[in-house]
Amino acid sequence: MKILKRRDKLGKTITVRVPTATKIELDQLRKRAVAAGFDLGTTLRESLTSTIRQIRSELDTLERAHPIPTGNTATNGVNAYESARGEASEDLATKSASAND
């Protein structure tokens, strides 16, 4: 059984805006945690990771029940890009026919 844990490789930083009171309390908690020998950063990372998984799960469930259109797909399921491209082709064909008259 391994007792030692490898330190997480932290490659990215995120910034989250919080109310001033929350920031002050977090700073105070960090000082208390360090004084007690704990790493508040690790606790917050684990909590954030758990929250992200929960959000993903809830959104996956919601999207399965009520598919959310993404990208260029309109609410009626028609691809907006293909539709616009088709309309543009029709316009060109109409203009060409009018020019030949």
Summary of the structure (lengths in Angstrom):
residues: 101
radius of gyration: 27.0
end to end distance: 86.8
largest distance: 88.3
contacts: 157
relative contact order: 0.04
helix: 62%
strand: 2%
